[in-house]
Amino acid sequence: MLFSPLSLGELELPNRLVMAPLTRVRSGKEGIPGPMVAEHYRQRASLGLIVSEGTYPSPAGRSYPGQPGIVTPEQIAGWKTVTDAVHAEGGRMFAQIMHGGRVSHEDITGGHRVVAPSAIAVEGETRTYTGKQAYPVPHELSTDELPVVMQEIVTASRNAIEAGFDGVELHSANGYLLHEFLAPNTNVRTDSYGGSPENRARFVIETVNAVVEALGANRVGIRISPEHNVQGIAENDAADVRATYEVLVNSIAPLNLAYLSILHDDPSGALVQDLRARFNGTFLVNTGFGLITTREEAAALVADGHADAVVVGRPAIANPDLARRWREGLPLNEPDQATFYGEGAKGYNDYPVYELA
């Protein structure tokens, strides 16, 4: 079943393998995807769906040096070369729209202040253009500023369609802005966007609705990562986690989004499967950062009915022809973690496809 077709929005996927959004920081200081980025995604077009690396919707939303944006005409044009290359190979591609929130620094945002639901800094340091620096205390977004940020995400989503993407994935996971609203330790607001699970989910729900109104639900997916405590997120109260994500999923389910993608280390467990039932639509799972997803695990998740498709990261990095290799049981290239982040083609475009001896 892993290699059977799947309807996703208005797309027909030839297999149920989805390339995860993978931070690769190859778009330079201007955030413009170039020919090297286009070649990287083109090579992987045989996967059922490609989700782009997290792409910032505003200068303040940029988290990493070399991260691409989808704000300026030059960035939109750069992404158009990418989507054209993927479509020329018969592939399908969604753009992940990612506002980094407090996971940034003014040296990365070009002097734009770092923003978040609450004025609470991430502990530790981040790599900037001038070396490692401590995360700053972010500016707490006022109630009046929230519609501005939401509109930036809507505009970026429209820009993605202009750039030729088949749809967008809203990044509400892994400790970035939308996830920061959901988590009780990063959202200590006292207005209608903080406090109860209903209030903490409000900004995410409103943003999803706004993007759906702009693009149509068939072009919108969302990624969440309940209990994935990275980058300072602390979702440790199981009852609160369940209540928060039930509110979120119950509220967006009637929209009939293209998909819901969940990153969780127990994809067949009660929490994830309950959220799947509530969503009642195309459901993608990603087993997390801890272990590399294997062919056997991916096949079982689909065959056992726990997911409609499986999101894979490192196997897709190292094997541009992953769909063929897994379908035919061929050996895999090993990913070189030392080249995951960088500026050149090494470890990016030089993994070979399988050739019979």
N, C-alpha and C positions, 0 to 999 in steps of 0.2 A: 504493500500500500504506500510505502514511502515514495515510490516512483510512479504513482498514479496521479492523474490530473486533479486540480483543485480550483474551484471558483473562489475568487477573492475580489470583492467589489465587482467591477465589470471586467476584471482580468481573468483569464484562464491560465493557471500555472501548469506547466508540464510535469512538475514534480513537487514534492512537499518539503523541499529544502530551501531555507531562507538564509541569506547571508546576513549576519548580525551587523548592526551599526558599529563600526570599529574605528576608534580614534587612531589616525595614522599621520596626522600633522605634516602633510606634504604640499600645502597650498600657500606657503610663503607668508611674509608679513602682511601682504595685502589681502590675504584670504581668498585668492582667485585660483580655482582648480585649473591646472594646465594639462598639457598633453600626457604627462606621466600619470596623472590621476585618471584621465580618460582611458588610458591603456590598462591600468589596474582593474578598473571596473569592467571594461570590455572583455578581459580575459575570463571573467567569472560569470558571464551572461547566461551560461547553461543552467545555473541554479534557478529554482522556481521563481524566486523573487530576490532582488538585491535591495537592502536598505542602506542608504548612504551613511557615512560617518556623521556624527552630530554636527549640525550646521547652524551657525549662530544667526539669530533674527535681528540683531542690533549690536552696535559696538559694545555696549555694556553687557551683552549676553555672551561675549566671547570668553572661553575658559582657558585656551591653550595657544601658545605661539604656534603658528603654522596651521591652525584650524581654519577650515573654509567657512565663508559666510554666504548668505544669499540676500544681501542688502543692496549692493551697488549694481549698476548696469554691467560693470566688468565681471563681477562675480556671477551674475545671472548668465552672461554670455559664456563664461568658463564652464558652468554646469551644463549649458546646452551642448557643448562639445562632448561632455561625458554621456549625457542621455542619448545623444545621437549615436555615439559609438556602441552603447549597450543595445539600443533598438536595432541597429544595423546587424547585430548578431542574433536578433530574435529575442532579446532579453526584456525584462520588466524591472522597473526601479522606482522605489519611493524615496523621498528625501526625509531624513530625520531632522525635524526642527527642534533645536536644543538651545534653550536659554540657560546659561550656566549658573545664574544666580550668584550665590556667595562664593562659589568655587572659581575664583578668579583673583585678579590683582589689577590695579590701575596701570601697571606697566604692560599688561596684556591688552587691556581695553582701550589703550590709547588715551588715557587720562579720564575716560568716562568713569564715574563713580560706580563701584560694585554695589549691587542691590540684592535684597532678600526680603522674605516676609518679616523677619525680625532682625534686630541689630546684634546678631550673635555670630562671631567669627568661627570659621573652621579651624580646628587646632592643627598646627604644623605649618609646613612651608610648601610653596609651589614654585615651579620653574618659570621664570619670566625671561624677557629678552635681555635683562641685565643680571641674570643669575638667580639663585634661589632667594626667595623672600617670604616672610611670614604672611599668611593670609590676613587681609585687613578686616576690621569690623565693618560689615556692610551697612549701607544706608537702608533703613527700614522703609519700605514703600508705603506711602500714605494711601488711604482709601481712594483719593482722587487720582493718584498715579497709576493705580491698577489698570484702568481702562486703556491707558497709554501703552503699557507693556503688552496687554492683550492684543491691541491693534497692531503692534510690531509683529507679533506672532502670526496674526491673520495676514498681514501684508507679506511677510516672508513666505507663508504658505501659497499665497497667490503667485509670488515670484517663482516658487518652485514649479508650479504648473506652466508658467511662461517659459521656464527653462527646460521644459519637456519631460519632467517627472510624471509618472503615472498617478502619483498621489503623495501624501505626506504622512509621516509618523510623528506624533507629538510625544516628546520625550518627557515622561513624568516618572522617571526612575533614577537610580544611582546617585542621589544626593544633589541633583541640579534643581533649578528654580521650582518647577511644578511639584517635584517630590518634597521640596522644603516646605511647601504649604501643607502637605499631607502629614508630615511627621510632627509629633507633639514637642520634640525638643528643639526643632528649628523654627517652629511657628508658635510663638507665645503671645500672639496678638490678642487684643481685648475688644476688637471691633467684630463685625459680622463675618470676618474671614479667619477668625481664630477661636480657640477654645474647644468646642464640641467637635466630634467627627464630622457632623454636617457642615459646620462652619469651615473647618480646615479643608474639606473637599470642595468648597464652593468655587474657589478661583479656577481650579482645574476643570470643573464641570462647565463653568461659564466660558472658559477658553475653548473647550471642545465644541460647545454649541456654536460659538462665533466662527470657528474654522469650518464647521459643517455648513453653516449658512453661506459662507463664502465659496466653498468648493463643491458641496454635495457630499453626503455621507459615504458614498461609494469610493471616494478618494481620500478618506481619512482613517488612519489607524492610531492606536495609542499604545505606548509601552509603559508598564508599571513593574515595580520590583518590591512588593511587600516583604518586610523583614530582612531586606538586603542592606545591612548596616555598614555602608561605606561612606567615606567623605563626611563623617560626623553625624550621619543619620543614626538615630536610636529608636527603632520600632521594636521594643522589647515586651510590651504588654499585649499578649495575644488577643485579649478581648477588645482592646482599643484598635489593634490592627484590623481585626475582622470587621468591627463596626465601621471604621473609616473606609475600608475598601468595598464593603457592601454598599455603603452610601454612594460611593463613586460609580461602581459598576451598575447598580440599580438605576442611577440617574442617566447614564449614557446608553444603556441597553436599548431603550426605545428609539434611539437615533438610527440604529442599524448601520453602524460603522463597518468599514471594510474588514477590520479585525481588531482583536485585543491580543497583545503580546505580553506575556508575563515571564519575567526572569525570577526564578526561585529554585532553591536546591532540592525541593521535594515536589516536582511537578505533578505527581500522581496523588499527592496528599489531600487531606480534606479541605484545607483553605483554598488551594488553587482550583481544585475541581468544583468546589462550591461557587467560586467566582465565575468559573466557566459556565456552569449551569445558569447563573443569573444573567450572564452576557448573552447566551443563546445565539451566538454567531460564530464566525470563523475565528478559531482560537489557536494562537501560536505559543509555544513554550521554549524557553531557553534555560538550561539547567545551571547557569551561573558561571562565575569566573574561576571557581576552585578546581574543577576538573575539565579536561577536554572531552567534549561530547563524542561518543563513539558511534559507529554505524549501527551496532547492535542496540544501543540505548535509543537512538533516534528511531530505528525501525519499530522497536517495542512500544514507544510512546504513541506512535500512530496506530499500530496494529491493535493495541489494547484499548484504543478509544480515548486516550488521555489528551490528545491534541490532534488538530487537523494538519499541522505542519510543525517542523522543528527548526529553531533558529540556531545556527552554528557560527562560531567565530574562528578560532585558531585553525581548524581543519580547512576552512575556506581561505584563510590567509596563505597557507602552505600549498594548497592544491586548487589551482584555478579550474581544473576539470573534476572537482570533487563529486559532482553528480554521477559522472561516468565511473569514477573509481569505486564509489560505494555501490553503484548498481551492478558492476561487474566483479566486485570483490577484489579489486586490484590493490597493490601496495600503495602506501601513502608517503608523500614527502613529510619530513618533520619540520615544524615551524621553528624559526630562529628568533627567539625572543629578543636577542640583542639588537635586532633590526626592526622591531615593531614600530619604534618611533624614530624619526630621523628626517633627512631632507632628500636623500637620493633614491635611486631605483633598486639598490641592493636590498634584498629582503622584501621587496615590494612588487616588482614586475619580473623578477628573474627566477621564480619557481617554475620548474619545467612541467609540462603536461606529460602524461604517461605515454610512452612509445614502446611497442613490442620489440624485443630484441631480434 
